[in-house]
C-alpha cells in the first residue's frame, strides 16, 4: 500500500503520467486532489496533505465513488479531528461504524449524519438551527463529543467510544470501531 501511495505521489508531483510505472492517474482525480490540498489548512505542510489525502482517498474509494465528495470529506475530517485533538483515522473509523460514510444517515432513534449525532445536542449547545446533515457541522459535533468523552475517561478510548455510542458497560461498539480502525484506517504517525 505504501509503495503504491509513494508511486502515486511521485506521479502527481512529476506532472506526467509516468514515474517508475506505467500506471495512469486520472486527471480529474489529480485536479480534485490538488484543489483539496490547497484548501487543507490543518496539515503541517503540503507533502503531508498529499500523502494523507491520497492514502485515505484510496482506502475510502470503495465506499464513496465520487472523488470530489471523497476528498472534501477527508479534508473536513482532518480539519475537525485536528481541531479537537483527535486522530483523523480514528474519526474515520467512527464514521465507518456509525454510518458507513452516509452523510444522510438517519438512525431509528433519530441520530443524524456521518457521525450519528443526536438532535438533543443542538439544544444542549443553544444552537437549535444547526443542520446535522451538513458534513462540516456533523463532524464538528462528533469530534467535540468524542473528545469530551475521551477527556472524561482520562484517555481510555474503549470507555470513551462506549459513551459516544451510549453503550457504556458493553465492549461491542468499541470493539467494532477499533476493528475498523486497525483493519482499514490506522495511520502510524
N, CA, C and O of each residue as an XYZ file, in Angstrom:
756
protein
N       0.834     -1.192      0.000
C       0.000      0.000      0.000
C       0.875      1.250      0.000
O       0.611      2.197     -0.740
N       1.937      1.248      0.849
C       2.790      2.412      0.932
C       3.524      2.658     -0.384
O       3.654      3.806     -0.810
N       4.006      1.594     -1.037
C       4.696      1.744     -2.312
C       3.765      2.349     -3.352
O       4.163      3.235     -4.107
N       2.526      1.871     -3.393
C       1.544      2.407     -4.336
C       1.302      3.888     -4.049
O       1.228      4.701     -4.971
N       1.182      4.230     -2.782
C       0.947      5.620     -2.398
C       2.118      6.500     -2.811
O       1.920      7.568     -3.390
N       3.325      6.060     -2.518
C       4.505      6.845     -2.887
C       4.581      6.988     -4.404
O       4.886      8.068     -4.909
N       4.307      5.909     -5.133
C       4.321      5.965     -6.595
C       3.298      6.965     -7.106
O       3.594      7.760     -7.997
N       2.099      6.929     -6.547
C       1.066      7.868     -6.978
C       1.444      9.310     -6.655
O       1.161     10.221     -7.433
N       2.074      9.510     -5.522
C       2.511     10.860     -5.171
C       3.587     11.327     -6.144
O       3.580     12.481     -6.575
N       4.506     10.440     -6.488
C       5.528     10.800     -7.467
C       4.903     11.169     -8.807
O       5.343     12.110     -9.467
N       3.884     10.429     -9.201
C       3.189     10.735    -10.447
C       2.554     12.117    -10.360
O       2.668     12.924    -11.283
N       1.885     12.378     -9.244
C       1.238     13.676     -9.085
C       2.250     14.809     -9.091
O       2.033     15.842     -9.724
N       3.339     14.616     -8.395
C       4.325     15.677     -8.294
C       5.092     15.881     -9.597
O       5.514     16.995     -9.906
N       5.273     14.799    -10.360
C       6.027     14.925    -11.606
C       5.226     15.624    -12.696
O       5.795     16.194    -13.627
N       3.910     15.578    -12.574
C       3.064     16.206    -13.578
C       2.918     15.366    -14.828
O       2.213     15.761    -15.757
N       3.561     14.229    -14.871
C       3.439     13.361    -16.039
C       2.651     12.123    -15.676
O       2.322     11.903    -14.510
N       2.357     11.334    -16.654
C       1.618     10.107    -16.417
C       2.511      8.952    -16.053
O       2.007      7.856    -15.808
N       3.822      9.143    -16.005
C       4.742      8.047    -15.728
C       5.747      8.471    -14.673
O       6.306      9.566    -14.731
N       5.964      7.599    -13.721
C       7.013      7.807    -12.720
C       7.371      6.437    -12.180
O       6.789      5.976    -11.198
N       8.292      5.812    -12.797
C       8.737      4.469    -12.431
C       7.626      3.438    -12.571
O       7.729      2.333    -12.039
N       6.570      3.797    -13.281
C       5.465      2.872    -13.508
C       4.700      3.352    -14.727
O       4.861      4.491    -15.164
N       3.875      2.486    -15.266
C       3.047      2.899    -16.397
C       1.626      3.190    -15.947
O       0.754      3.468    -16.771
N       1.388      3.127    -14.630
C       0.056      3.376    -14.097
C      -0.346      4.830    -14.326
O       0.422      5.741    -14.015
N      -1.531      5.050    -14.863
C      -2.024      6.392    -15.151
C      -2.875      6.901    -13.992
O      -3.641      6.145    -13.395
N      -2.737      8.176    -13.681
C      -3.576      8.819    -12.688
C      -4.653      9.581    -13.428
O      -4.368     10.342    -14.352
N      -5.861      9.377    -13.025
C      -6.994     10.067    -13.624
C      -6.782     11.577    -13.479
O      -6.582     12.057    -12.364
N      -6.821     12.331    -14.574
C      -6.597     13.783    -14.497
C      -7.613     14.484    -13.599
O      -7.285     15.477    -12.949
N      -8.841     13.976    -13.558
C      -9.846     14.581    -12.687
C      -9.486     14.367    -11.222
O      -9.662     15.261    -10.395
N      -8.976     13.166    -10.903
C      -8.545     12.900     -9.529
C      -7.384     13.818     -9.163
O      -7.355     14.386     -8.071
N      -6.430     13.963    -10.075
C      -5.288     14.823     -9.820
C      -5.751     16.255     -9.557
O      -5.283     16.898     -8.617
N      -6.657     16.748    -10.375
C      -7.156     18.118    -10.209
C      -7.911     18.256     -8.887
O      -7.733     19.237     -8.165
N      -8.747     17.278     -8.575
C      -9.513     17.323     -7.322
C      -8.577     17.269     -6.120
O      -8.766     17.989     -5.140
N      -7.571     16.414     -6.207
C      -6.621     16.302     -5.112
C      -5.850     17.608     -4.921
O      -5.643     18.045     -3.789
N      -5.432     18.223     -6.001
C      -4.690     19.475     -5.900
C      -5.556     20.595     -5.311
O      -5.068     21.398     -4.515
N      -6.830     20.655     -5.694
C      -7.744     21.655     -5.114
C      -7.917     21.403     -3.618
O      -7.908     22.338     -2.817
N      -8.074     20.146     -3.253
C      -8.274     19.804     -1.857
C      -7.040     20.136     -1.038
O      -7.153     20.677      0.063
N      -5.871     19.821     -1.560
C      -4.623     20.139     -0.856
C      -4.509     21.643     -0.630
O      -4.096     22.080      0.444
N      -4.868     22.421     -1.618
C      -4.797     23.879     -1.497
C      -5.713     24.405     -0.393
O      -5.438     25.452      0.192
N      -6.797     23.688     -0.105
C      -7.756     24.122      0.917
C      -7.508     23.465      2.271
O      -8.202     23.780      3.239
N      -6.551     22.572      2.361
C      -6.332     21.779      3.568
C      -5.428     22.519      4.541
O      -4.213     22.320      4.545
N      -6.011     23.357      5.347
C      -5.239     24.191      6.256
C      -4.807     23.466      7.527
O      -4.019     24.017      8.296
N      -5.293     22.253      7.772
C      -4.983     21.560      9.016
C      -3.720     20.707      8.939
O      -3.357     20.060      9.921
N      -3.055     20.694      7.805
C      -1.834     19.904      7.653
C      -0.610     20.755      7.951
O      -0.639     21.976      7.800
N       0.473     20.094      8.379
C       1.724     20.804      8.661
C       2.344     21.359      7.396
O       2.878     22.468      7.394
N       2.277     20.587      6.314
C       2.816     21.066      5.051
C       2.123     20.361      3.888
O       1.337     19.434      4.079
N       2.428     20.814      2.709
C       1.766     20.306      1.508
C       2.037     18.820      1.293
O       1.137     18.079      0.897
N       3.260     18.382      1.550
C       3.591     16.972      1.358
C       2.755     16.093      2.285
O       2.236     15.064      1.853
N       2.618     16.487      3.564
C       1.770     15.733      4.495
C       0.349     15.635      3.959
O      -0.276     14.576      4.021
N      -0.152     16.737      3.438
C      -1.513     16.746      2.879
C      -1.621     15.790      1.704
O      -2.572     15.013      1.622
N      -0.653     15.840      0.793
C      -0.686     14.963     -0.384
C      -0.670     13.493      0.012
O      -1.453     12.693     -0.499
N       0.228     13.148      0.925
C       0.362     11.744      1.336
C      -0.917     11.262      2.011
O      -1.464     10.225      1.637
N      -1.398     12.013      3.006
C      -2.561     11.572      3.764
C      -3.815     11.531      2.895
O      -4.554     10.546      2.908
N      -4.050     12.596      2.147
C      -5.263     12.647      1.319
C      -5.280     11.555      0.257
O      -6.319     10.939      0.019
N      -4.160     11.316     -0.374
C      -4.113     10.278     -1.398
C      -4.278      8.892     -0.782
O      -5.013      8.061     -1.314
N      -3.607      8.641      0.323
C      -3.720      7.349      1.005
C      -5.158      7.098      1.446
O      -5.724      6.045      1.154
N      -5.746      8.054      2.144
C      -7.102      7.871      2.652
C      -8.136      7.855      1.525
O      -9.130      7.135      1.608
N      -7.909      8.637      0.484
C      -8.832      8.629     -0.646
C      -8.865      7.252     -1.302
O      -9.928      6.763     -1.685
N      -7.708      6.638     -1.425
C      -7.634      5.290     -2.000
C      -8.386      4.293     -1.121
O      -9.109      3.436     -1.629
N      -8.219      4.403      0.185
C      -8.900      3.498      1.122
C     -10.414      3.733      1.122
O     -11.192      2.789      1.258
N     -10.823      4.983      0.971
C     -12.242      5.348      1.049
C     -12.997      5.121     -0.264
O     -14.228      5.103     -0.275
N     -12.270      4.949     -1.361
C     -12.888      4.816     -2.691
C     -13.963      3.729     -2.782
O     -14.969      3.955     -3.453
N     -13.808      2.569     -2.149
C     -14.884      1.559     -2.243
C     -16.204      2.015     -1.606
O     -17.268      1.487     -1.930
N     -16.130      2.980     -0.714
C     -17.321      3.444     -0.002
C     -17.936      4.691     -0.626
O     -19.155      4.858     -0.619
N     -17.087      5.567     -1.167
C     -17.548      6.809     -1.789
C     -16.904      6.888     -3.162
O     -15.697      7.104     -3.277
N     -17.693      6.715     -4.185
C     -17.168      6.653     -5.557
C     -16.739      8.012     -6.095
O     -15.738      8.106     -6.804
N     -17.473      9.052     -5.772
C     -17.186     10.385     -6.301
C     -15.917     10.961     -5.661
O     -15.851     11.146     -4.446
N     -14.919     11.240     -6.491
C     -13.621     11.712     -5.997
C     -13.718     13.042     -5.255
O     -13.130     13.211     -4.187
N     -14.452     13.967     -5.821
C     -14.588     15.290     -5.207
C     -15.251     15.183     -3.829
O     -14.803     15.811     -2.870
N     -16.313     14.390     -3.741
C     -17.002     14.198     -2.463
C     -16.073     13.539     -1.447
O     -16.044     13.928     -0.280
N     -15.329     12.557     -1.889
C     -14.394     11.834     -1.025
C     -13.318     12.772     -0.487
O     -13.036     12.765      0.711
N     -12.720     13.569     -1.352
C     -11.649     14.468     -0.921
C     -12.166     15.593     -0.033
O     -11.491     15.999      0.913
N     -13.346     16.093     -0.329
C     -13.946     17.117      0.529
C     -14.194     16.552      1.924
O     -13.891     17.200      2.926
N     -14.747     15.340      1.984
C     -14.998     14.705      3.274
C     -13.688     14.528      4.043
O     -13.625     14.824      5.236
N     -12.659     14.053      3.376
C     -11.388     13.812      4.054
C     -10.758     15.102      4.567
O     -10.199     15.125      5.664
N     -10.843     16.176      3.783
C     -10.303     17.460      4.233
C     -11.038     17.935      5.490
O     -10.417     18.415      6.438
N     -12.358     17.798      5.484
C     -13.149     18.212      6.647
C     -12.869     17.324      7.855
O     -12.764     17.818      8.978
N     -12.749     16.020      7.632
C     -12.421     15.103      8.731
C     -11.089     15.509      9.355
O     -10.970     15.613     10.575
N     -10.103     15.734      8.515
C      -8.781     16.082      9.038
C      -8.846     17.388      9.838
O      -8.296     17.477     10.935
N      -9.515     18.387      9.287
C      -9.615     19.683      9.964
C     -10.313     19.558     11.316
O      -9.800     20.040     12.326
N     -11.478     18.914     11.338
C     -12.249     18.836     12.581
C     -11.587     17.928     13.615
O     -11.626     18.210     14.813
N     -10.979     16.839     13.150
C     -10.277     15.941     14.079
C      -9.080     16.655     14.708
O      -8.878     16.578     15.920
N      -8.298     17.341     13.900
C      -7.135     18.063     14.422
C      -7.567     19.185     15.369
O      -6.929     19.427     16.393
N      -8.654     19.860     15.014
C      -9.177     20.927     15.881
C      -9.534     20.367     17.254
O      -9.312     21.022     18.272
N     -10.082     19.166     17.281
C     -10.489     18.522     18.539
C      -9.348     17.738     19.190
O      -9.519     17.157     20.262
N      -8.181     17.727     18.533
C      -7.017     16.968     19.024
C      -7.286     15.459     19.040
O      -6.964     14.755     19.997
N      -7.890     14.993     17.940
C      -8.143     13.565     17.728
C      -7.384     13.103     16.498
O      -7.030     13.915     15.643
N      -7.136     11.823     16.405
C      -6.519     11.270     15.196
C      -7.581     11.187     14.101
O      -8.637     10.591     14.314
N      -7.320     11.768     12.950
C      -8.304     11.721     11.860
C      -8.698     10.301     11.461
O      -9.856     10.055     11.122
N      -7.755      9.367     11.497
C      -8.075      7.998     11.119
C      -9.009      7.334     12.132
O      -9.796      6.463     11.761
N      -8.933      7.729     13.401
C      -9.887      7.237     14.400
C     -11.286      7.772     14.083
O     -12.269      7.035     14.159
N     -11.368      9.038     13.732
C     -12.662      9.644     13.383
C     -13.264      8.922     12.171
O     -14.471      8.685     12.124
N     -12.431      8.579     11.206
C     -12.920      7.839     10.029
C     -13.459      6.477     10.448
O     -14.471      6.024      9.913
N     -12.801      5.820     11.394
C     -13.285      4.520     11.886
C     -14.645      4.669     12.578
O     -15.509      3.802     12.448
N     -14.829      5.764     13.310
C     -16.133      6.017     13.945
C     -17.198      6.227     12.862
O     -18.301      5.688     12.956
N     -16.861      7.006     11.841
C     -17.809      7.239     10.738
C     -18.160      5.925     10.033
O     -19.318      5.693      9.687
N     -17.168      5.080      9.827
C     -17.382      3.784      9.184
C     -18.388      2.970     10.001
O     -19.313      2.369      9.454
N     -18.187      2.964     11.315
C     -19.060      2.209     12.212
C     -20.451      2.819     12.294
O     -21.452      2.106     12.231
N     -20.511      4.118     12.434
C     -21.781      4.796     12.663
C     -22.687      4.842     11.440
O     -23.887      4.593     11.552
N     -22.126      5.159     10.270
C     -22.996      5.469      9.126
C     -22.541      4.871      7.801
O     -23.209      5.046      6.782
N     -21.428      4.178      7.802
C     -20.838      3.691      6.558
C     -20.655      4.854      5.574
O     -20.823      4.705      4.364
N     -20.302      6.026      6.145
C     -19.973      7.250      5.398
C     -21.168      7.882      4.688
O     -20.993      8.661      3.751
N     -22.374      7.551      5.126
C     -23.578      8.123      4.538
C     -23.912      9.420      5.271
O     -24.372      9.401      6.412
N     -23.675     10.544      4.598
C     -23.904     11.843      5.241
C     -25.383     12.097      5.533
O     -25.714     12.978      6.326
N     -26.271     11.333      4.899
C     -27.718     11.486      5.113
C     -28.285     10.407      6.026
O     -29.503     10.276      6.138
N     -27.433      9.641      6.673
C     -27.883      8.541      7.534
C     -28.781      9.075      8.652
O     -28.530     10.130      9.236
N     -29.822      8.312      8.922
C     -30.756      8.633      9.996
C     -31.079      7.332     10.719
O     -31.620      6.404     10.118
N     -30.752      7.260     11.998
C     -30.976      6.025     12.752
C     -32.432      5.936     13.220
O     -33.189      6.903     13.138
N     -32.792      4.775     13.703
C     -34.165      4.559     14.185
C     -34.472      5.396     15.424
O     -35.641      5.611     15.743
N     -33.444      5.873     16.129
C     -33.663      6.720     17.304
C     -33.440      8.196     17.000
O     -33.511      9.033     17.900
N     -33.168      8.526     15.718
C     -33.074      9.920     15.308
C     -31.676     10.483     15.161
O     -31.523     11.663     14.844
N     -30.652      9.673     15.382
C     -29.278     10.160     15.198
C     -29.054     10.457     13.714
O     -29.565      9.754     12.842
N     -28.277     11.517     13.444
C     -28.158     12.016     12.067
C     -26.721     12.118     11.593
O     -25.806     12.378     12.374
N     -26.539     11.907     10.292
C     -25.285     12.178      9.613
C     -24.209     11.127      9.781
O     -24.438     10.057     10.344
N     -23.021     11.460      9.275
C     -21.916     10.505      9.242
C     -21.468     10.056     10.621
O     -21.008      8.925     10.781
N     -21.595     10.922     11.623
C     -21.180     10.547     12.976
C     -22.370     10.272     13.893
O     -22.215     10.095     15.102
N     -23.570     10.240     13.286
C     -24.801      9.886     14.002
C     -24.984     10.698     15.290
O     -24.962     10.162     16.398
N     -25.162     11.988     15.106
C     -25.342     12.929     16.216
C     -26.820     13.002     16.575
O     -27.679     13.155     15.707
N     -27.098     12.892     17.861
C     -28.472     13.014     18.339
C     -28.862     14.495     18.346
O     -28.082     15.341     18.784
N     -30.067     14.806     17.861
C     -30.511     16.204     17.767
C     -30.550     16.956     19.100
O     -30.474     18.185     19.100
N     -30.666     16.260     20.234
C     -30.723     16.957     21.516
C     -29.450     17.780     21.767
O     -29.471     18.739     22.539
N     -28.344     17.400     21.112
C     -27.109     18.156     21.297
C     -27.254     19.602     20.838
O     -26.611     20.492     21.395
N     -28.090     19.848     19.830
C     -28.284     21.216     19.344
C     -28.877     22.092     20.452
O     -28.437     23.223     20.659
N     -29.870     21.565     21.157
C     -30.479     22.310     22.256
C     -29.489     22.477     23.410
O     -29.409     23.542     24.021
N     -28.743     21.423     23.696
C     -27.739     21.486     24.764
C     -26.734     22.607     24.523
O     -26.287     23.271     25.458
N     -26.386     22.805     23.252
C     -25.389     23.815     22.897
C     -26.010     25.169     22.560
O     -25.296     26.120     22.241
N     -27.336     25.255     22.629
C     -28.003     26.511     22.313
C     -27.919     26.869     20.843
O     -27.872     28.047     20.488
N     -27.900     25.843     19.973
C     -27.775     26.061     18.528
C     -28.879     25.282     17.807
O     -28.585     24.381     17.022
N     -30.139     25.620     18.064
C     -31.252     24.837     17.513
C     -31.340     24.846     15.990
O     -31.979     23.969     15.408
N     -30.711     25.820     15.334
C     -30.801     25.912     13.876
C     -29.695     25.160     13.142
O     -29.693     25.127     11.911
N     -28.753     24.554     13.873
C     -27.685     23.810     13.210
C     -28.261     22.640     12.417
O     -29.213     21.988     12.844
N     -27.667     22.393     11.261
C     -28.087     21.305     10.379
C     -27.125     20.138     10.556
O     -25.982     20.201     10.102
N     -27.574     19.086     11.207
C     -26.703     17.949     11.489
C     -26.415     17.092     10.261
O     -25.554     16.213     10.309
N     -27.117     17.333      9.175
C     -26.819     16.627      7.927
C     -25.655     17.314      7.202
O     -24.975     16.686      6.390
N     -25.426     18.592      7.490
C     -24.281     19.291      6.922
C     -23.013     18.597      7.405
O     -22.809     18.433      8.608
N     -22.171     18.195      6.479
C     -20.999     17.389      6.801
C     -20.067     18.073      7.797
O     -19.651     17.453      8.776
N     -19.737     19.329      7.564
C     -18.827     20.042      8.467
C     -19.417     20.159      9.862
O     -18.710     19.963     10.850
N     -20.696     20.476      9.955
C     -21.365     20.605     11.251
C     -21.387     19.269     11.967
O     -21.075     19.198     13.156
N     -21.749     18.213     11.263
C     -21.823     16.882     11.851
C     -20.454     16.444     12.373
O     -20.346     15.909     13.476
N     -19.421     16.674     11.579
C     -18.072     16.301     12.009
C     -17.620     17.129     13.213
O     -16.974     16.608     14.122
N     -17.960     18.409     13.215
C     -17.573     19.268     14.337
C     -18.224     18.769     15.631
O     -17.556     18.641     16.658
N     -19.515     18.492     15.576
C     -20.209     17.957     16.753
C     -19.594     16.613     17.164
O     -19.247     16.413     18.328
N     -19.466     15.706     16.207
C     -18.974     14.361     16.522
C     -17.584     14.373     17.131
O     -17.326     13.668     18.107
N     -16.690     15.164     16.566
C     -15.325     15.239     17.089
C     -15.315     15.852     18.486
O     -14.604     15.372     19.369
N     -16.093     16.901     18.687
C     -16.151     17.548     20.002
C     -16.721     16.593     21.056
O     -16.223     16.537     22.180
N     -17.755     15.852     20.695
C     -18.367     14.904     21.636
C     -17.390     13.777     21.967
O     -17.219     13.422     23.133
N     -16.753     13.217     20.944
C     -15.790     12.137     21.180
C     -14.631     12.622     22.046
O     -14.205     11.916     22.960
N     -14.120     13.816     21.769
C     -13.017     14.366     22.573
C     -13.463     14.594     24.014
O     -12.706     14.327     24.947
N     -14.684     15.085     24.201
C     -15.208     15.292     25.550
C     -15.202     13.980     26.324
O     -14.750     13.931     27.468
N     -15.705     12.918     25.698
C     -15.755     11.621     26.375
C     -14.363     11.039     26.585
O     -14.123     10.370     27.591
N     -13.458     11.276     25.671
C     -12.092     10.797     25.835
C     -11.421     11.495     27.025
O     -10.713     10.856     27.804
N     -11.643     12.785     27.158
C     -11.113     13.521     28.312
C     -11.783     13.051     29.598
O     -11.114     12.858     30.613
N     -13.092     12.869     29.559
C     -13.853     12.421     30.731
C     -13.351     11.062     31.218
O     -13.337     10.787     32.418
N     -12.943     10.222     30.273
C     -12.458      8.876     30.605
C     -10.935      8.830     30.727
O     -10.341      7.752     30.696
N     -10.301     10.001     30.865
C      -8.854     10.104     31.071
C      -8.053      9.321     30.036
O      -7.076      8.647     30.363
N      -8.488      9.426     28.775
C      -7.755      8.795     27.680
C      -8.121      7.348     27.397
O      -7.561      6.737     26.487
N      -9.054      6.789     28.162
C      -9.464      5.393     27.939
C     -10.378      5.358     26.712
O     -11.563      5.681     26.796
N      -9.810      4.962     25.581
C     -10.535      5.006     24.313
C     -11.745      4.083     24.296
O     -12.791      4.451     23.762
N     -11.624      2.906     24.864
C     -12.763      1.966     24.877
C     -13.964      2.574     25.601
O     -15.090      2.538     25.104
N     -13.707      3.124     26.765
C     -14.806      3.718     27.537
C     -15.358      4.955     26.837
O     -16.568      5.178     26.836
N     -14.483      5.759     26.244
C     -14.935      6.962     25.515
C     -15.815      6.565     24.338
O     -16.853      7.186     24.107
N     -15.417      5.540     23.591
C     -16.230      5.076     22.462
C     -17.571      4.531     22.937
O     -18.599      4.775     22.304
N     -17.567      3.801     24.036
C     -18.825      3.278     24.576
C     -19.745      4.426     25.003
O     -20.953      4.366     24.775
N     -19.191      5.449     25.609
C     -20.000      6.620     25.984
C     -20.539      7.315     24.735
O     -21.702      7.717     24.695
N     -19.696      7.453     23.726
C     -20.118      8.098     22.479
C     -21.345      7.387     21.912
O     -22.274      8.025     21.417
N     -21.333      6.085     21.990
C     -22.417      5.262     21.450
C     -23.576      5.101     22.435
O     -24.631      4.586     22.065
N     -23.395      5.525     23.656
C     -24.437      5.345     24.669
C     -24.514      3.907     25.149
O     -25.582      3.437     25.541
N     -23.389      3.208     25.121
C     -23.398      1.788     25.499
C     -22.310      1.472     26.521
O     -21.699      0.404     26.480
N     -22.070      2.415     27.444
C     -21.058      2.204     28.472
C     -21.355      0.902     29.216
O     -22.488      0.661     29.632
N     -20.346      0.082     29.378
C     -20.523     -1.221     30.019
C     -20.481     -2.372     29.022
O     -20.329     -3.531     29.407
N     -20.616     -2.047     27.749
C     -20.554     -3.065     26.701
C     -19.324     -2.804     25.828
O     -18.985     -1.653     25.551
N     -18.673     -3.860     25.406
C     -17.499     -3.719     24.533
C     -17.844     -3.857     23.060
O     -16.969     -3.687     22.211
N     -19.082     -4.158     22.737
C     -19.462     -4.425     21.349
C     -19.130     -3.257     20.409
O     -18.469     -3.448     19.388
N     -19.586     -2.065     20.756
C     -19.334     -0.903     19.902
C     -17.847     -0.531     19.863
O     -17.296     -0.374     18.773
N     -17.179     -0.384     21.018
C     -15.744     -0.063     20.951
C     -14.949     -1.094     20.153
O     -14.035     -0.731     19.412
N     -15.285     -2.368     20.294
C     -14.576     -3.410     19.542
C     -14.755     -3.225     18.044
O     -13.813     -3.409     17.274
N     -15.959     -2.864     17.633
C     -16.238     -2.674     16.208
C     -15.449     -1.486     15.652
O     -14.837     -1.590     14.588
N     -15.462     -0.358     16.368
C     -14.710      0.818     15.929
C     -13.223      0.499     15.869
O     -12.562      0.819     14.881
N     -12.694     -0.123     16.903
C     -11.272     -0.429     16.941
C     -10.886     -1.429     15.858
O      -9.800     -1.338     15.285
N     -11.769     -2.377     15.576
C     -11.507     -3.326     14.497
C     -11.423     -2.597     13.151
O     -10.495     -2.837     12.378
N     -12.379     -1.713     12.867
C     -12.327     -0.931     11.627
C     -11.078     -0.054     11.594
O     -10.419      0.070     10.562
N     -10.764      0.548     12.733
C      -9.609      1.438     12.790
C      -8.331      0.679     12.439
O      -7.582      1.094     11.555
N      -8.087     -0.415     13.123
C      -6.829     -1.135     12.903
C      -6.812     -1.930     11.601
O      -5.740     -2.176     11.049
N      -7.979     -2.337     11.100
C      -8.036     -3.126      9.871
C      -7.966     -2.253      8.623
O      -7.301     -2.614      7.652
N      -8.650     -1.104      8.641
C      -8.781     -0.293      7.429
C      -8.121      1.074      7.475
O      -7.592      1.527      6.460
N      -8.135      1.744      8.619
C      -7.880      3.192      8.626
C      -6.632      3.642      9.372
O      -6.176      4.768      9.173
N      -6.078      2.809     10.210
C      -4.977      3.229     11.073
C      -3.793      3.771     10.284
O      -3.364      3.182      9.291
N      -3.274      4.908     10.747
C      -2.078      5.516     10.178
C      -1.056      5.638     11.301
O      -1.308      6.288     12.316
N       0.078      5.018     11.110
C       1.143      5.079     12.122
C       1.891      6.398     11.949
O       2.577      6.607     10.949
N       1.754      7.266     12.912
C       2.411      8.592     12.836
C       3.643      8.638     13.676
O       4.316      9.667     13.730
